[in-house]
Amino acid sequence: MPENKAVTIKPGAMTLTDWRRIYFGAPIVLDDACLAPVRRSAAVIARLAGQSEAVYGVNTGFGKLASVRIAPDDVAQLQRNIVLSHAAGVGDATSRPIVRLMMAMKLASLGIGASGIREETFLHLNALLQRDLIPVVPEQGSVGASGDLAPLAHLAAAMMGVGDMVDAAGEFGPAAQVLRSAGLEPCELAAKEGLALLNGTQFSTAQALAGLFEAERVFQAALISGALSVEAARGSDTPFDRRIHALRGHCGQIEVAEAQLALLKGSAIRESHRADDPRVQDPYCLRCQPQVMGAVLDLLRQAAATLAIEANGVSDNPLVVSDSEVISGGNFHAEPVAFAADMIAMALCEIGSISERRSAMLVDSALSGLPAFLTPNPGLNSGFMIPQVTAAALVSENKQRAMPASVDSIPTSANQEDHVSMAAHGARRLSPMARNAASVIAIELLAAAQGCDFLRPLASSDVLESVKAHLRDRVPTLEDDRHMHPDIEAAVGLVRSGALAALAGELGFPLPAVSA
C-alpha cells in the first residue's frame, strides 16, 4: 500500500499495518462513525457532573485525593488544574513521529466512546493531526501506572495553548501562538476531559510500537547480512535444511531457515566447496541462525500481538460503560506494554549479538580463511579491525539496556499508586537500541560484502548479488584504509530504511514479517 495514502482512524479496528504507516508518515483521516459514541458518553458525563453522587475524576479529586468532593462550579477548573499540574515531564523532546503516533492512538481510544470526552474536544485533537501540529512532549516522567500521565499531560496542555508545539513546517513556538496561526483556538476542558486525556498508555505504546517497527527492519536486514556472511565464510547451507527445523517445530525457526535457503539458492560460491570442504561444521553464529533468529521472530510477533490489542483498547479511567453508569478500574496500568517492550529489547539485543559474532569471525583470518581484517594489505592497513570493535561496543551497550524494565516498581502518589509497570522506561530505550542494532548489522553487511569480493570471480546467489550491488552503489570495495564513518552510515541507511528487504521482495524473495 502506498505510504502517502491516508490511514482512516477506525476506533477499535486498527491494524499494526495502519499504525506502522502512521509512524512512517502516512496522513490520517477520521471515520465519522465514531462521533455518535463520543456524543453518547459525553452526555453521560454531563448528567453525572451535576448530580450529588461522587464519581471519580468527574466531581472528585484524583489519586489519593479521590475522597475530596469538587463543587459543580469548580469542575472545569479541576480539569485545567490536573493538566497543568501533571505536565511535569523532563528530558529531551520525544521524536515527532512517535508523538504523532501517540496522538493518533489517543484519538482512536477516545473514539470508542467510553471516555466521556465531548465532540468538540475530540475534534480539536483530530484538528491537530490534520494540520500536523505536534506538541513538544518531554520523554521522561512516566512510570506507566496511572497511565502515561506526564507525557499525555503535555499533549493536553498544548491543546489548551500551554507549553510548546511544532507546526507543519517544523517551526517551534508557544502552543497558543502555533494554534492560532493554524486557525485554532486553545481548547477549554469540561468535566472528566482532562482525566480522559491524561490517563492512558498511548505514550508507552507508541514508543513500543516505534521500537517494534524499527526492530522489524533490523531483523530482516540481519537475515540478509547473515546469509551474506555465510557466503563470505564459505559456510554450509546444510544447517538450513527444512527437515531439521520441522523436527523441532518452532514456526519462526522454520521460516528463517526457509528464508536463508532462498537467499543462498543458486550460489556459485556454495557450489565451489560443496564436495571437498574439510570442515565438518560451521560456528554457531552461522549454523544456528534459524534457531536464534527464529526465536527472535517468534518473540517479536508475541510482542506485536500484545501491542496490537493495547493500541485498539481503552486505557483511561473511569470508563462510561452504559448510558447511566461510570465505573472506575485500572486499565491505565501498562504492564502488558512493559512486558512487550522487554521482549523487543531482548530480541534487538540478540539480533545484534549474533551479528557481531559473524563480523568478528570474518575479520579473523584463522576462522574465515580470508585476509586478516578483510584488507588486501594487512599491517599497512587496518581494514575492518575497528568497525568490528564498534559493533562490539554497541552490542555491549544494548546488553546493558536489555535488563527487563517490567520487574522494577516504585510506589508513587502517596502509595495510592503502589505498583507501577515502568512501561515508558522500557519502551523509550527501544528506538536507541534499534539504532545500535542497525549499526551492528550495517557493519556486518560491509564486512560480508568485502569478504565476498575476495572470492571473485565466484558469485553468490542472484538476490545476494543484487543486494551487494545495491550496497556497492553507495560504498565501494575497501582497498586501502579510508574514512570508515561515511561507509558505515551509508549502510545504516540501507538497514533502517528497509531498502534491502524491499529489494529482496521485489526480486521474489519476501522475508518473514513481524507484524501485519
Beta strands, then each sheet from edge to edge (+ up, - down):
strand 1: 7-9
strand 2: 28-30
strand 3: 90-93
strand 4: 134-135
strand 5: 138-140
strand 6: 164-166
strand 7: 172-174
strand 8: 319-320
strand 9: 326-327
sheet 1: 1+ 2+
sheet 2: 3+ 5-
sheet 3: 4+ 6- 7+
sheet 4: 8+ 9-
end
